[in-house]
Amino acid sequence: MEAKPENTEAVIDRLVERSVRHAVFEDRRDFLKVVGAGAAAAALADVFPLQAAKALAQAKLGTPEKKDLKIGFIPITCATPIIMAEPMGFYKKYGLNAQVVKASSWAMIRDLSINKESDATHMLSPMPLAISMGIGSQEVPYVMPAVENINGQAITLANKHKGVKSAADFKGFKFGVPFDYSMHNFLLRYVVAEAGLDPDKDIQIRAVPPPEMVANLRAGNLDGYLGPDPFNQRAVYENEGFIWMLSKDIWPGHPCCAFAARKDFAESSPNSFGALFRAIVDATQYAHDKKNRKDIAAAIAPRNYLNQPVEVVEAVLTGQFDNGLGQKMNVPDRVDFDPFPYHSMAIWILTQMKRWGYVKGDLDYAKVAGQVFAADQCREVMKSLGYKAPDKNSVTHAFLLGKQKTFDPAKPAEYLSGFAIKRA
């Protein structure tokens, strides 16, 4: 396992010393070679208030108002950065004593967060949008400063359906999705509708907690599910199903899960929220590096986190897996990790909430997206940690399925009107 990065205080101290040395000894490299950086710093301390400069730099970040935090999560690989940040030390790096708290369902995650029994939480990316609008729950303003994972989902079918060739063959099937306000629900509906089926009439869709998906497949209660990993791979591992389509083959780079918090927590404890935000972004970038994936799998597979065989988690994170059809696959971007919450992602989600009748009446897509998906703040945090960040808050998105293969976030109403099957 790679050595962990320095904690925030050490990084800031080192940068302050480097900046001061550079300012005083610029173009005097011979001097530094002779006396060494340590001696130079000691000499500087006699004439420059170095400790004061370090203290000022530390103070700018602010001491967390609350260091003991609880962060809710569902045991799925989508939560990888949130989970791994505990055993791999990312929360401690930013001065937090954060504990991840496992929940059994998305309704439980939502209620724990709304009732302030958790300080921040793992959420499906549509959830903070829905809750902020009071759809499916009481209205509570949320902020979603970071996406956790992109891609990483699949349509898994029971073994008896190995003859299925297209989504048109799904007619009469019973499908599970994790929650109504999920990318899984909206991507499944998208796939089915593009095949000419009405997802509200030609198939059945019901919410099933991810840990219960394989058992429902085994019992015959479901023909399939569009679900999160590791439960697609777990179905293969238990010889109960096969991976019919990866979600990256619907919308490459689509968002799925996210890091979210009540807006009042972000505003009342800005230093705690900021430290947590930095820890999550840092962990997400660490997870993005594929050479870290096996170590991460070992860290998050244990019982108190995912409670899965490490080989199942490793197959998901590395993209080297058996698809249940006798094929060994190598798909490095089966799942990836990118924290930037594009407003255009939110706008697409909102078009689908409108399309299927979850949102009634007029909707200011850009306004809602901007209020919940904190793209500007994420850009600032990414840059402050030395990571490259996108320059734009919205981009066009390309789909691999369907007639409307490009989504322009500047024209959501036009996009929505182009669908033949919809409730809106």
C-alpha positions in Angstrom: 0.0 0.0 0.0 1.3 3.5 -0.8 2.4 5.7 2.0 -0.3 8.0 3.1 0.0 11.7 2.2 1.1 14.2 4.9 -1.7 15.6 7.0 -2.9 19.1 6.3 -0.9 20.9 8.9 2.4 19.3 7.7 1.6 20.2 4.1 0.9 23.8 4.9 4.0 24.1 7.1 6.2 22.7 4.3 4.6 25.0 1.7 5.1 28.1 3.9 8.7 27.2 4.5 9.3 26.6 0.8 7.6 29.9 -0.2 9.7 31.9 2.3 12.9 30.2 1.2 12.1 30.9 -2.4 11.4 34.6 -1.7 14.6 35.2 0.3 17.0 32.9 -1.5 15.7 33.0 -5.0 18.6 32.3 -7.5 20.9 31.6 -4.6 21.1 27.9 -5.0 24.7 27.6 -4.2 24.0 29.0 -0.7 21.3 26.4 -0.2 23.5 23.6 -1.3 26.2 24.6 1.2 24.0 25.2 4.3 21.1 22.9 3.4 17.4 23.6 3.5 17.1 23.0 7.3 19.9 25.4 8.2 18.4 28.0 5.8 15.0 27.6 7.6 16.7 28.0 11.0 18.5 31.1 9.8 15.3 32.5 8.4 13.5 32.0 11.8 15.9 34.5 13.4 14.8 37.3 11.0 11.4 36.2 9.8 8.4 35.2 12.0 8.1 31.8 10.3 5.9 30.2 12.9 3.6 33.1 12.8 3.3 32.7 9.0 2.5 29.0 9.5 -0.1 29.8 12.1 -1.8 32.3 9.8 -1.8 29.8 7.0 -3.4 27.2 9.2 -5.9 29.7 10.6 -7.1 30.4 7.1 -8.5 26.9 6.8 -10.1 27.2 10.2 -10.3 24.7 13.0 -13.2 22.2 12.7 -16.1 23.3 14.9 -16.9 19.6 15.4 -14.3 16.9 14.9 -16.4 13.9 15.8 -18.6 13.3 12.8 -20.9 10.5 11.6 -21.2 9.8 7.9 -24.0 7.5 6.7 -23.3 5.0 3.9 -24.9 2.1 2.1 -22.5 -0.9 1.7 -21.8 -0.6 -2.0 -18.7 0.2 -4.0 -20.2 3.5 -5.1 -19.4 4.7 -1.6 -15.7 3.7 -2.0 -14.2 7.2 -1.2 -16.5 7.8 1.8 -15.8 4.3 3.2 -12.1 4.0 2.5 -11.4 7.5 4.0 -11.9 5.9 7.5 -9.6 2.9 7.4 -7.1 4.6 5.1 -6.7 7.7 7.2 -8.1 10.5 5.0 -10.5 11.9 7.6 -7.7 12.0 10.2 -5.4 13.7 7.7 -7.8 16.6 7.7 -8.2 16.8 11.5 -11.4 14.8 11.8 -12.5 11.9 13.9 -15.1 10.7 11.4 -17.0 7.4 11.7 -18.8 5.9 8.8 -22.2 4.4 9.8 -23.8 1.7 7.8 -27.5 1.9 6.8 -29.6 -0.8 5.2 -31.7 1.2 2.8 -31.8 4.6 1.0 -34.9 5.6 3.0 -32.9 5.0 6.1 -29.9 7.0 4.8 -32.3 9.9 4.0 -34.1 9.8 7.3 -30.8 9.6 9.3 -29.6 12.7 7.5 -32.8 14.7 7.6 -33.2 13.9 11.4 -29.5 15.0 12.0 -28.5 11.6 13.2 -25.7 11.8 10.7 -23.6 14.9 9.9 -23.1 14.1 6.2 -24.0 11.2 4.0 -23.6 9.0 1.0 -26.5 9.6 -1.3 -27.7 8.7 -4.7 -27.1 11.8 -6.8 -30.8 12.4 -7.5 -31.6 12.3 -3.8 -30.4 15.7 -2.7 -32.2 17.3 -5.7 -35.5 15.5 -4.7 -35.2 16.3 -1.0 -34.3 19.9 -1.7 -37.5 20.2 -3.7 -39.6 18.3 -1.2 -40.3 15.4 -3.6 -40.8 12.1 -1.9 -40.0 13.6 1.6 -40.2 16.7 3.6 -38.4 19.7 1.9 -34.9 20.2 3.3 -32.2 22.1 1.5 -29.2 20.0 0.7 -25.8 20.6 -0.9 -24.0 18.0 -3.0 -20.4 19.2 -3.3 -18.9 16.0 -4.8 -19.8 13.0 -6.9 -18.5 9.8 -5.5 -18.4 7.4 -8.5 -19.0 7.5 -12.2 -20.2 4.4 -14.0 -20.1 1.3 -11.8 -23.6 -0.1 -12.2 -25.1 -2.8 -14.4 -28.2 -4.6 -15.6 -28.0 -8.0 -14.1 -30.4 -10.7 -15.2 -31.3 -14.1 -13.7 -29.6 -17.1 -15.4 -32.8 -18.2 -16.9 -32.8 -15.1 -19.2 -29.5 -15.8 -20.9 -31.3 -15.8 -24.2 -32.3 -12.1 -23.9 -30.9 -10.2 -26.9 -32.4 -6.7 -26.4 -34.3 -4.7 -23.9 -37.4 -5.3 -26.0 -37.3 -8.8 -24.5 -37.8 -7.4 -21.0 -41.6 -7.2 -21.5 -43.3 -8.6 -18.5 -40.1 -8.7 -16.4 -39.9 -7.7 -12.7 -36.9 -5.4 -12.0 -35.4 -4.0 -8.9 -33.7 -0.6 -8.5 -32.3 0.7 -5.2 -34.7 3.7 -4.9 -37.1 5.8 -6.9 -34.7 8.7 -6.9 -31.7 6.9 -8.3 -29.7 6.9 -11.4 -30.5 3.2 -11.6 -34.2 3.9 -11.9 -33.7 6.6 -14.5 -31.2 4.6 -16.6 -33.3 1.5 -16.5 -36.3 3.5 -17.7 -34.2 5.1 -20.4 -33.0 1.8 -21.7 -36.4 0.2 -21.7 -38.2 3.2 -23.3 -35.5 3.4 -26.1 -36.4 -0.2 -26.9 -40.1 0.8 -27.3 -41.4 -0.4 -23.9 -43.2 1.7 -21.4 -41.5 1.2 -18.1 -44.7 1.9 -16.1 -46.8 -0.6 -18.2 -44.6 -3.2 -19.8 -42.4 -4.1 -16.9 -42.6 -3.8 -13.2 -40.0 -1.7 -11.3 -39.8 -1.8 -7.5 -37.3 -0.5 -4.9 -35.1 -3.2 -3.4 -32.3 -2.4 -0.9 -29.0 -3.4 -2.7 -28.0 -6.0 -0.1 -31.3 -7.9 -0.8 -31.0 -7.9 -4.6 -29.2 -11.2 -5.1 -31.5 -13.0 -2.6 -34.6 -11.7 -4.6 -33.0 -12.9 -7.8 -32.4 -16.3 -6.3 -36.0 -16.5 -4.9 -37.5 -15.6 -8.3 -39.0 -12.4 -7.0 -37.0 -10.5 -9.6 -36.0 -11.2 -13.2 -33.2 -8.7 -12.9 -32.1 -5.4 -11.5 -30.2 -2.3 -12.5 -28.2 -2.2 -9.3 -24.9 -1.1 -7.8 -21.9 -3.2 -7.3 -20.7 -5.3 -5.7 -24.2 -6.9 -6.1 -23.9 -7.4 -9.8 -20.7 -9.2 -9.4 -22.0 -11.0 -6.3 -24.8 -12.5 -8.4 -22.2 -13.9 -10.8 -20.1 -15.1 -7.8 -23.1 -17.0 -6.4 -24.1 -18.3 -9.9 -27.5 -16.7 -9.6 -27.2 -14.2 -12.5 -25.1 -12.6 -15.3 -24.1 -9.1 -16.2 -26.2 -8.2 -19.3 -25.1 -4.6 -19.7 -22.7 -2.2 -17.8 -24.1 1.2 -17.1 -21.1 2.8 -18.8 -22.5 1.3 -22.0 -25.6 3.5 -21.6 -24.0 6.8 -20.6 -20.2 6.7 -20.3 -19.1 8.7 -17.3 -22.6 9.1 -15.8 -22.8 10.1 -12.1 -24.2 7.7 -9.6 -23.6 8.2 -5.9 -22.5 11.3 -4.2 -21.3 13.0 -1.0 -24.1 15.2 0.4 -25.0 17.2 3.5 -27.8 19.3 4.8 -27.2 22.9 3.9 -27.6 24.0 7.5 -24.7 21.8 8.5 -22.5 23.2 5.8 -23.3 26.8 6.8 -23.3 26.3 10.6 -20.0 24.3 10.7 -18.1 25.6 7.7 -14.7 24.4 8.9 -15.9 20.9 9.7 -17.7 20.8 6.4 -14.7 22.1 4.6 -12.3 19.6 6.2 -14.7 16.8 5.3 -15.1 18.0 1.8 -11.3 18.1 1.3 -11.0 14.6 2.7 -13.7 13.2 0.4 -12.2 14.9 -2.7 -8.7 13.7 -1.8 -10.0 10.1 -1.2 -11.9 10.2 -4.5 -8.8 11.2 -6.4 -6.8 8.5 -4.7 -9.5 6.0 -5.7 -9.3 7.3 -9.3 -5.7 6.1 -9.6 -6.1 2.5 -10.7 -2.9 1.3 -9.1 -4.6 1.9 -5.7 -7.6 -0.2 -6.4 -6.5 -3.6 -5.0 -5.4 -1.9 -1.8 -8.7 -0.1 -1.5 -10.6 -3.4 -2.1 -8.8 -5.0 0.8 -9.6 -2.0 3.0 -13.3 -1.8 2.3 -14.3 -5.5 1.9 -14.4 -6.4 5.7 -17.6 -7.0 7.6 -17.9 -3.5 9.1 -17.8 -1.9 5.6 -19.0 -3.9 2.6 -19.0 -7.4 4.1 -18.0 -9.0 0.8 -15.4 -11.4 -0.4 -12.4 -9.3 -1.3 -12.2 -11.0 -4.7 -15.7 -9.7 -5.5 -14.8 -6.2 -4.6 -11.4 -6.4 -6.4 -13.2 -7.6 -9.6 -15.4 -4.6 -9.5 -12.7 -2.0 -8.8 -10.1 -3.4 -11.2 -12.5 -4.1 -14.0 -11.2 -7.6 -14.4 -14.2 -9.9 -13.9 -16.3 -12.8 -15.0 -19.6 -11.7 -16.6 -21.5 -14.9 -15.8 -21.6 -15.9 -19.4 -18.2 -17.7 -19.3 -16.3 -14.6 -20.5 -13.4 -13.0 -18.7 -13.7 -9.2 -19.1 -11.1 -6.5 -18.8 -13.0 -3.1 -18.5 -10.8 -0.7 -16.5 -13.5 2.0 -16.4 -16.2 -0.4 -15.2 -16.2 2.0 -12.3 -14.3 5.2 -11.8 -14.1 8.1 -9.3 -14.4 11.8 -10.2 -15.7 14.3 -7.7 -16.8 17.1 -10.0 -20.6 17.7 -9.8 -21.4 19.1 -13.2 -24.7 21.1 -13.2 -25.5 19.4 -16.5 -25.6 16.0 -14.7 -28.2 17.5 -12.4 -30.2 18.9 -15.3 -30.3 15.6 -17.0 -31.6 13.9 -13.8 -34.2 16.6 -13.5 -35.4 16.0 -17.1 -36.0 12.4 -16.2 -37.7 13.2 -13.0 -40.0 15.5 -15.1 -40.3 12.8 -17.8 -41.6 10.2 -15.5 -44.0 12.4 -13.4 -41.9 12.7 -10.3 -41.9 16.5 -10.8 -45.1 18.3 -11.6 -45.5 21.8 -13.1 -42.8 24.2 -14.2 -39.2 23.6 -13.3 -36.2 25.9 -13.4 -33.6 23.3 -14.3 -30.5 25.5 -14.1 -31.6 27.2 -10.8 -32.2 23.9 -9.0 -29.0 22.4 -10.4 -26.9 25.4 -9.2 -28.5 25.4 -5.7 -27.7 21.7 -5.0 -24.7 20.7 -7.1 -21.8 22.7 -5.7 -19.6 22.8 -8.8 -17.8 26.1 -8.0 -16.9 25.0 -4.5 -15.7 21.6 -5.8 -13.5 23.4 -8.3 -11.9 25.5 -5.6 -11.3 22.5 -3.3 -9.8 20.4 -6.2 -7.4 23.2 -7.1 -6.4 23.9 -3.5 -5.4 20.2 -3.2 -3.4 20.4 -6.4 -5.8 18.5 -8.7 -6.9 19.6 -12.1 -10.5 20.8 -12.2 -13.0 21.4 -15.1 -13.4 25.0 -16.2 -17.1 24.7 -16.9 -20.0 23.8 -14.7 -22.0 22.3 -17.6 -21.0 20.3 -20.6 -22.9 18.2 -23.2 -23.1 14.5 -22.4 -23.0 11.7 -24.9 -25.2 8.6 -24.7 -24.5 5.3 -26.5 -28.2 4.2 -26.6 -31.2 5.8 -28.2 -32.1 8.3 -30.8 -31.2 11.4 -28.7 -27.6 10.6 -28.2 -26.4 14.0 -27.1 -27.8 15.9 -24.1 -27.5 19.7 -24.3 -28.1 21.1 -20.8 -29.0 24.5 -22.2 -32.1 22.9 -23.9 -33.7 20.6 -21.3 -37.3 21.3 -22.4 -36.5 20.6 -26.0 -34.7 17.4 -25.0 -37.6 16.2 -22.9 -40.1 16.9 -25.7 -38.2 14.6 -28.0 -39.0 11.5 -26.1 -41.9 9.4 -27.5 -42.6 7.6 -24.2 -43.0 9.9 -21.2 -45.5 11.0 -18.5 -44.8 14.7 -18.8 
